[in-house]
Amino acid sequence: MNNRYCENGVEIRKTICSICNPHSHCGIDAHVKDGVVVKVEGSLENPHNRGTLCSKGAASRQYIYHQDRLKTPLLRTGAKGAGEFRPISREEALDIAAERLKGIRAESGAESVAFFAGYPKWMRPFLKRLAHSFGSPNYCTESSTCSSAAVLAAKLNYGCFGPPDIANAKCLLVWSANPFYSNTSAVRRLLDAKERGLTIIEVGPLVTPLTRHADVHLRLRPGTSGALALGMANVIIEEGLYDRGFVEKWTVGFEEFKEYVKAFPLARTEAITGIPEHLIRQAARLYAKTKPAAIQVSASPTVHHTNGVQNHRALTALIGLTGNFDVPGGNHVRPPAYLYVPGPPVTRQHEYEQSRPWSEMAPRMAVDRFPVWSHVIAEAQAMHLPVQIQSGSPYPIRSVVGFGLNHRMWPGSDFMYESLKKLDFFLHVDLFMTDTGKVADLLLPACTSFERSELKFYPEKFVIWTTPVIDPVGESRPDAEIIFDLAKRIAPEDTLLQQGYEANVDWILAPTGLSVEKLKQHPGGLALEDIPPVPYRKYEKSGFPTPSGKMEFASNVLKRFAVDPLPTFKEPALSPIGTPDLAKNFPLILTTGARLPMFIHSRTFRLPWTSGLRPDPMLDINPEDAEDRDIAQGDSVLLSTPRNTITVGANITQIVPPGVINIYHGYRNPEINTLFEPDYLDPVSGFPGFKSLLCQVVKVPKEED
């Protein structure tokens, strides 16, 4: 598994592709000649991808050597947004950053500087520690609109959560997840399980590649997952299919929950969700009777609604209701190893990140607006960032230190863009010159995974410490090195940060018995042996990490913050049923944010190979809705919401059901998130309602096309 030489002076060097999610970083064989990557292949020895590579990874050379790569530190010389900069040296850039940040801290407190981690995610532990050592509570990430609301909802129910134990499951309830597009390296194991007899129930409004493998597809109206889950729970309880032993011994709030779900008989559940009664009953019986069964969710589809947290609580409640929590073939709780990957082994990542207790810092931004989030999630809610920049209340946010920040991630993305322009100092670290970067005061160039060292754990009990396969492009540097250089200047009292990158990784790894030096001896990665399996039913010894020590159908945390403790269903803030008068002018439901397999957020839209697969943004519209509007394939159409209107092409497809419009996120123009109000948020989590908004589509007259 070491590096090796081929003919013609080409050396094959081991690394990983980290364009995508931390759960699916693939091993890479980088073919390097004269210091240049000339070819990439998947590493056969890496147990996660076993030689395979998706379209994003296959385009790695275009990613590394793209003309938009930032190659030198840049200081703004023109107006914000004009893209006028002059090159400066690395040391000058770091000194300017330190002077500005320390000056703002002295004038208005460390809390007036927010630290943000976008993509990629590998530097997050170091940036969070830097933020807190600097004194700021306002470390936030793109997980403010990605995975954290689902984590929040599951913790309210169980205090913890676990992924599906697919290898041992006999039934898998896949709720609004599309692994074929979002986690391609996991699909092989899923299909192997299907061949062994796994029953698959798919939930979601869109037809996906998984649909053809599903035994049942529950095609619900966007934003109604909670109602569907409550209707299924009603069937399971009425028919006595729930796990009485688990419920009686290990749950609280069941009697209230049992009474509440009676309000969701199948007829009403069908009226809300649009799913026929017989399919709901069939799915409920399959999931409850087929033991063991597991639920697989994606990071955000179920929580990208203004009722998202309660929706997600309702669907995850089915796990405990049927006794499938932390059992073989159910949802198996495993402690986190590192960077979102479940262990064992267990590292000291979370202890490392929190270098200063919350009590020694000012209140996080939005702690009053989203108190449940602040109680459960150990970072600030980034969706509130533009609001606090604009309002200056309860204290000003004058500076942002951003790593891979994309203003188009926010609802009302134009509002976020204008907010960034109001900052006194915006330091941005990124791979590429982006529209967000153009409003920065200072730009620092970052590296790809081919140009840095990185620690990576895999669920397959495999770990790798990569070494750079090429020198950094231009004067770009690894994000971690930038963080540690900043730490020398703005957090000198943190003695651990002063020891540098590898020493800090060693500190995190200490409980595992691993070290950077040991991992360097295995360039292609190290299989972890003698790792004991994680036991099942751990709650029988230690209880649940909830206030009651049990699974909570009625959440004590929500009760504390005056939120309905049951996973109650409410219509999305804007919906055909909840706001019928508005629906007269906006009769369709807009769902955004679904992923295409060749794109990851905005990262690979600029690459010829990947962008060429779908170069133009298009909305998906059902043939019935297209016919009603005299829309033909490829016609230009106006997509309107109560906030804004954009022009886009029409793609007529059965992928979406009648009454629903789907548009994939990440395209630069038109800017999809300008269709959403900045405050179109779940009041519990602060997550945007990207997947359930009212809209209208009309054909652009030919003379205007």
Residue pairs with C-beta under 8 A, 6 or more apart in sequence:
1 14
1 45
1 522
1 523
1 524
1 525
2 14
2 523
2 524
3 11
3 12
3 13
3 14
3 523
3 524
4 11
4 12
5 11
5 12
6 12
6 31
8 33
9 33
9 34
10 31
10 32
10 33
10 38
10 39
11 31
11 32
11 33
12 29
12 30
12 31
12 32
13 29
13 30
13 32
13 467
13 469
13 523
14 27
14 28
14 29
14 30
14 43
14 464
14 466
14 469
14 523
14 524
14 525
15 27
15 28
15 30
15 449
15 450
15 466
15 467
15 468
15 469
16 25
16 26
16 27
16 28
16 46
16 449
16 454
16 456
16 464
16 466
17 25
17 26
17 28
17 40
17 53
17 56
17 57
17 60
17 449
18 25
18 120
18 122
18 448
18 449
18 454
18 456
19 56
19 57
19 60
19 63
19 120
19 449
19 600
19 603
19 604
20 26
20 54
20 56
20 57
20 600
21 182
21 183
21 299
21 340
21 600
22 121
22 122
22 339
22 340
22 341
23 183
23 186
23 340
23 341
23 459
24 48
24 183
24 184
24 185
24 186
25 48
25 449
25 456
26 42
26 43
26 46
26 48
26 49
26 52
26 53
26 54
26 57
26 185
27 42
27 43
27 45
27 46
27 48
27 49
27 464
27 524
27 525
28 40
28 41
28 42
28 43
28 53
28 57
28 60
28 449
28 450
29 40
29 41
29 42
29 43
30 37
30 39
30 40
30 60
30 450
30 469
30 470
31 37
31 38
31 39
31 40
31 41
32 38
32 469
32 470
35 470
35 471
36 470
37 60
37 61
37 64
37 65
37 450
37 469
37 470
38 61
39 61
40 53
40 57
40 58
40 60
40 61
41 51
41 53
42 49
42 50
42 51
42 52
42 53
42 57
43 49
43 51
43 524
44 50
44 51
45 524
45 525
46 458
46 462
46 464
46 524
46 525
47 458
47 460
47 462
47 527
48 185
48 458
48 459
48 460
48 462
49 185
50 188
52 184
52 185
52 188
54 184
54 185
54 597
54 598
55 597
55 598
55 609
55 610
55 613
56 598
56 599
56 600
56 603
56 604
56 610
58 609
59 598
59 604
59 607
59 608
59 609
59 610
60 448
60 450
62 607
62 608
62 609
63 448
63 603
63 604
63 607
64 448
64 450
64 451
64 470
64 473
65 473
66 432
66 606
66 607
68 432
68 433
68 434
68 606
69 431
69 432
69 445
69 473
69 474
69 476
70 430
70 431
70 432
70 433
70 437
70 443
70 444
70 445
70 446
70 474
70 476
71 445
71 473
71 474
71 475
71 476
72 87
72 88
72 445
72 474
72 475
73 87
73 88
73 89
73 90
73 92
73 93
73 442
73 443
73 444
73 445
73 475
74 85
74 86
74 87
74 88
74 442
74 443
75 85
75 86
75 87
75 88
75 93
75 96
75 441
75 442
76 84
76 85
76 440
76 441
76 442
77 84
77 85
77 86
78 84
78 85
80 420
80 421
80 438
80 439
80 441
81 417
81 421
81 438
81 439
82 438
83 433
83 438
85 443
88 96
90 475
90 477
93 442
93 444
94 482
94 485
94 486
94 489
95 489
96 442
97 401
97 427
97 442
97 444
97 486
97 489
98 486
98 489
98 490
100 399
100 424
100 425
100 427
100 441
101 113
101 134
101 399
101 401
101 425
101 427
101 490
102 489
102 490
104 112
104 113
104 398
104 399
104 424
104 425
105 112
105 113
105 134
105 135
108 395
108 396
108 398
109 135
109 362
109 395
110 134
110 135
110 136
110 361
110 362
111 135
111 136
111 137
111 138
111 361
111 362
111 363
111 365
111 395
112 395
112 396
112 397
112 398
112 399
113 134
113 136
113 138
113 397
113 398
113 399
113 400
113 401
114 136
114 138
114 139
114 140
114 365
114 380
114 385
114 397
114 399
114 400
114 401
115 127
115 128
115 130
115 131
115 134
115 136
115 138
115 139
115 140
115 400
115 401
115 402
116 139
116 140
116 141
116 382
116 385
116 400
116 401
116 402
116 403
116 405
117 123
117 124
117 127
117 128
117 139
117 140
117 141
117 142
117 403
117 404
118 141
118 142
118 402
118 403
118 404
118 405
118 406
118 409
119 142
119 404
119 406
119 600
119 601
119 603
120 404
120 449
120 479
121 141
121 339
121 340
122 339
122 449
122 454
122 456
122 479
122 480
123 403
123 478
123 479
123 480
123 483
124 141
124 339
124 353
125 339
125 349
125 352
125 353
125 508
126 479
126 480
126 483
126 484
126 497
126 501
126 504
127 139
127 403
127 479
127 483
128 139
128 353
128 354
128 379
129 352
129 353
129 354
129 355
129 494
129 496
129 497
130 483
130 486
130 487
130 490
130 491
130 494
130 497
131 137
131 138
131 139
131 401
132 139
132 353
132 354
132 355
132 356
132 361
133 355
133 356
133 487
133 491
133 493
133 494
133 497
134 490
134 491
135 356
135 361
136 361
137 358
137 361
137 362
137 363
137 364
137 365
137 380
138 364
138 365
138 380
138 397
139 379
139 380
140 379
140 380
140 381
140 382
140 385
141 379
141 382
142 382
142 404
142 406
142 409
142 601
143 379
144 379
144 380
144 381
144 382
144 383
144 686
144 687
145 300
145 304
145 382
145 383
145 409
145 410
145 687
145 688
145 690
146 299
146 300
147 299
147 300
147 340
148 373
148 377
148 379
148 685
149 300
149 303
149 308
149 309
149 312
149 682
149 685
149 686
149 687
150 297
150 299
150 300
150 302
150 303
150 312
151 161
151 376
151 377
152 309
152 372
152 373
152 376
152 377
152 684
152 685
153 303
153 308
153 309
153 310
153 312
153 313
153 316
153 685
154 160
154 161
154 312
154 313
154 316
155 161
155 376
155 545
156 309
156 313
156 372
156 376
156 552
156 555
156 557
156 558
157 313
157 316
157 317
157 320
157 546
157 551
157 552
157 553
157 555
157 567
158 316
158 320
158 325
158 544
158 545
158 546
158 551
158 552
159 544
159 545
159 546
160 333
160 544
160 545
161 316
161 331
161 333
162 325
162 326
162 331
162 332
162 333
162 334
162 342
163 296
163 331
163 332
163 334
163 342
164 172
164 294
164 295
164 296
164 330
164 331
164 332
165 292
165 294
165 328
165 329
165 330
165 331
165 332
166 172
166 189
166 190
166 193
166 198
166 294
166 296
167 189
167 193
168 292
168 328
168 329
169 193
169 198
169 292
169 293
169 294
169 329
169 330
170 197
170 198
170 199
170 290
170 291
170 292
170 293
170 329
171 198
171 199
171 200
171 201
171 286
171 287
171 290
171 291
171 292
171 293
171 294
172 190
172 193
172 198
172 199
172 200
172 201
172 293
172 294
172 295
172 296
173 201
173 203
173 283
173 287
173 293
173 294
173 295
173 296
173 318
174 200
174 201
174 202
174 203
174 210
174 214
174 295
174 296
175 203
175 204
175 225
175 295
175 296
175 297
175 298
175 302
175 315
176 203
176 204
176 225
176 297
176 298
176 301
176 302
177 204
177 210
177 296
177 297
177 298
177 301
178 204
178 206
178 208
178 209
178 210
178 298
178 594
178 595
179 186
179 187
179 190
179 210
179 296
180 187
180 208
180 209
180 210
180 597
181 208
181 209
181 594
181 595
181 596
181 597
182 298
182 299
182 595
184 597
190 198
191 213
194 200
194 213
199 215
199 286
199 290
200 210
200 213
200 214
200 215
200 216
201 214
201 215
201 216
201 218
201 283
201 286
201 287
202 208
202 210
202 211
202 214
202 216
202 217
202 218
203 217
203 218
203 220
203 225
203 228
203 283
204 217
204 218
204 219
204 220
204 301
205 219
205 220
205 221
205 222
205 591
205 656
205 657
205 660
205 662
206 591
206 594
206 655
206 656
206 662
207 217
207 219
207 654
207 655
207 656
211 217
215 286
216 279
216 282
216 283
216 286
218 228
218 273
218 275
218 279
218 280
218 283
219 274
219 275
219 657
220 228
220 273
220 274
220 275
221 272
221 273
221 274
221 589
221 659
221 660
222 305
222 572
222 589
222 591
222 660
222 691
222 692
223 305
223 306
223 307
223 311
223 571
223 572
223 575
223 589
223 689
223 691
223 692
224 272
224 273
224 274
224 311
224 569
225 302
225 305
225 311
225 312
225 314
225 315
226 307
226 310
226 311
226 312
226 313
226 314
226 315
226 567
226 568
226 569
226 570
227 264
227 269
227 272
227 273
227 569
228 269
228 272
228 273
228 275
228 280
228 315
229 311
229 314
229 315
229 317
229 318
229 567
230 260
230 261
230 263
230 264
230 269
230 314
230 567
230 569
231 261
231 264
231 265
231 266
231 268
231 269
231 273
231 280
231 284
232 280
232 283
232 284
232 287
232 318
233 257
233 261
233 264
233 284
233 314
233 317
233 318
233 321
234 261
234 262
234 264
234 265
234 266
234 269
235 241
235 266
235 280
235 281
235 284
235 285
236 242
236 284
236 287
236 288
236 318
236 321
236 322
237 258
237 261
237 321
239 285
239 288
241 284
241 285
241 288
241 289
241 322
242 288
242 321
242 322
242 323
243 321
243 322
243 323
245 323
246 320
246 323
246 325
247 254
247 320
247 321
247 323
248 254
250 320
250 539
250 544
250 550
250 551
251 320
251 550
251 551
251 552
251 553
252 548
252 550
252 551
252 552
252 553
252 554
252 556
253 552
253 553
253 554
253 555
253 565
253 566
254 553
256 553
256 554
256 566
257 317
257 553
257 554
257 566
257 567
260 566
260 568
264 569
266 277
266 280
266 281
267 277
269 275
269 277
269 280
270 276
270 277
270 280
272 569
272 577
273 280
274 657
287 293
287 318
287 322
288 322
291 324
291 329
292 324
292 327
292 328
292 329
292 330
293 322
293 324
293 329
293 330
294 319
294 324
294 329
294 330
294 331
295 315
295 316
295 318
295 319
295 324
295 331
297 312
297 315
297 316
300 593
300 687
301 593
301 594
301 691
302 308
302 311
302 312
302 315
303 309
303 311
303 312
303 682
303 685
303 687
304 593
304 687
304 688
304 689
304 690
304 691
304 692
305 311
305 572
305 682
305 687
305 689
305 691
305 692
306 572
306 573
306 680
306 681
306 682
306 683
306 689
306 692
307 569
307 570
307 571
307 572
307 573
307 682
308 682
308 684
308 685
308 687
308 689
309 372
309 682
309 684
309 685
309 687
310 564
310 567
310 568
310 569
310 570
310 684
311 567
311 569
313 555
313 567
314 567
314 569
317 553
317 567
319 325
319 330
319 331
320 551
320 553
323 330
324 330
324 331
325 331
325 333
325 539
325 551
326 332
326 333
326 536
326 537
326 538
326 539
327 536
327 537
328 536
332 534
332 536
333 534
333 538
334 342
334 343
334 344
334 534
335 342
335 343
335 344
335 346
335 534
336 342
336 343
336 346
336 349
336 350
337 343
337 344
337 345
337 346
337 347
337 457
338 347
338 349
338 455
338 457
338 508
339 349
339 455
339 456
339 457
341 457
341 458
341 459
342 459
343 457
343 534
344 461
344 531
344 532
344 534
345 511
345 512
345 513
345 514
345 528
345 531
346 511
346 512
347 508
347 509
347 511
347 512
348 507
348 508
348 509
348 510
348 511
349 508
350 378
352 504
352 507
352 508
353 378
354 378
355 494
355 496
358 364
362 395
363 394
364 374
364 379
364 380
364 381
365 380
365 381
365 384
365 385
365 388
365 397
366 373
366 374
366 380
366 381
366 383
366 384
366 388
366 686
367 374
368 394
369 381
369 384
369 686
370 381
370 384
370 683
370 684
370 685
370 686
371 561
372 557
372 558
372 561
372 563
372 684
372 685
373 381
373 684
373 685
373 686
374 380
374 381
375 557
375 561
376 557
381 685
381 686
383 410
383 411
383 681
383 686
383 687
383 688
384 686
385 397
385 400
385 410
385 416
385 419
386 410
386 412
386 415
386 416
386 419
386 420
386 678
387 678
387 679
388 396
388 397
389 396
389 397
389 419
389 420
389 422
389 423
390 415
390 419
390 422
397 423
398 423
398 424
398 425
399 423
399 424
399 425
399 426
399 427
400 420
400 423
400 426
400 427
401 427
401 486
402 426
402 427
402 428
402 429
402 436
402 440
403 428
403 429
403 430
403 446
403 479
404 429
404 430
404 431
404 446
405 428
405 430
405 436
406 434
406 436
406 601
406 602
407 413
407 416
407 417
407 420
407 435
407 436
407 439
408 435
408 436
408 602
408 666
408 668
408 671
408 672
408 673
409 416
409 601
409 673
410 416
410 673
410 678
410 688
411 673
411 676
411 677
411 678
411 679
411 680
411 681
411 688
411 689
411 690
412 643
412 673
412 674
412 676
412 677
412 678
412 679
412 680
413 671
413 673
413 674
414 671
414 674
415 678
416 678
417 435
417 436
417 439
420 426
420 436
420 439
421 439
423 441
425 441
425 442
426 439
426 440
426 441
426 442
427 440
427 441
427 442
427 444
428 436
428 437
428 440
428 442
428 443
428 444
429 443
429 444
429 445
429 446
429 479
429 482
430 436
430 437
430 443
430 445
430 446
431 445
431 446
431 447
431 448
431 476
432 606
433 443
434 602
435 668
437 443
444 477
444 482
445 473
445 474
445 475
445 476
445 477
446 476
446 477
446 478
446 479
446 482
447 472
447 473
447 476
447 477
447 478
447 479
448 473
449 466
450 468
450 469
450 470
451 468
451 469
451 470
451 471
451 472
451 473
451 476
451 478
452 466
452 468
452 472
452 478
452 479
452 480
452 481
453 465
453 466
453 467
453 468
453 478
453 501
453 502
454 465
454 466
455 463
455 464
455 465
455 505
455 508
455 509
455 516
455 519
456 463
456 464
456 465
456 466
457 463
458 464
461 527
461 528
461 531
462 525
462 526
462 527
462 528
463 514
463 519
463 525
463 526
463 528
464 519
464 522
464 524
464 525
464 526
465 505
465 516
465 519
465 520
465 522
466 523
467 520
467 523
472 478
478 501
480 501
481 501
484 497
484 500
484 501
484 504
487 494
487 497
487 498
488 497
488 498
491 497
492 498
496 503
496 504
496 507
497 504
502 516
505 516
506 515
506 516
509 515
509 516
514 526
518 526
519 526
543 549
543 550
544 550
544 551
544 552
546 552
546 556
546 557
547 556
547 557
548 556
552 565
553 566
553 567
554 565
554 566
555 563
555 565
556 565
558 564
558 565
558 684
559 565
563 684
570 578
571 577
571 578
572 578
572 689
572 692
572 693
573 579
573 680
573 689
574 582
574 586
574 642
574 680
574 689
574 692
574 693
574 694
575 583
575 589
575 692
575 694
576 583
576 587
576 589
576 659
576 694
579 694
582 642
582 694
583 694
585 696
586 640
586 641
586 642
586 694
586 695
586 696
587 659
587 694
587 696
588 625
588 659
588 660
588 661
588 694
588 695
588 696
588 697
589 659
589 660
589 661
589 692
589 693
589 694
589 695
590 639
590 641
590 660
590 661
590 663
590 675
590 692
590 693
590 694
590 695
591 660
591 661
591 662
591 663
591 690
591 691
591 692
592 662
592 663
592 664
592 665
592 672
592 673
592 675
592 690
592 691
593 664
593 665
593 690
593 691
594 662
594 664
594 665
595 664
595 665
596 613
596 614
596 664
598 604
598 609
598 610
598 611
598 613
598 614
599 605
599 610
599 664
599 666
601 665
601 666
602 666
602 668
604 610
604 611
605 611
605 666
605 667
605 668
614 664
616 649
617 648
617 649
617 663
617 664
617 667
617 669
617 670
617 672
618 648
618 649
618 650
618 651
618 663
619 637
619 639
619 648
619 649
619 650
619 651
619 661
619 662
619 663
619 697
620 651
620 653
620 655
620 656
620 661
620 662
620 663
621 631
621 637
621 650
621 651
621 652
621 653
621 656
621 661
621 697
622 652
622 653
622 654
622 656
622 657
622 658
622 659
622 660
623 652
623 653
623 654
624 658
625 631
625 658
625 659
625 661
625 697
626 632
626 650
626 652
629 637
629 697
629 698
629 699
630 699
631 637
631 650
631 652
631 697
631 699
632 650
632 652
633 650
633 651
633 652
634 649
634 650
634 651
635 649
635 650
635 699
635 700
635 705
636 647
636 648
636 649
636 650
636 699
636 700
636 705
637 647
637 648
637 649
637 650
637 697
637 698
637 699
637 700
638 645
638 646
638 647
638 697
638 698
638 699
638 700
639 645
639 646
639 647
639 648
639 661
639 663
639 675
639 695
639 696
639 697
640 695
640 696
640 697
640 698
641 675
641 676
641 693
641 694
641 695
641 696
642 677
642 694
643 674
643 675
643 676
643 677
644 674
644 675
646 670
646 671
646 672
646 674
646 675
647 670
647 700
648 663
648 670
650 697
650 699
655 662
656 662
661 695
661 697
663 672
665 672
665 673
665 690
673 688
673 690
675 693
675 695
676 688
676 689
676 690
676 693
680 688
680 689
680 693
681 687
681 688
681 689
682 688
682 689
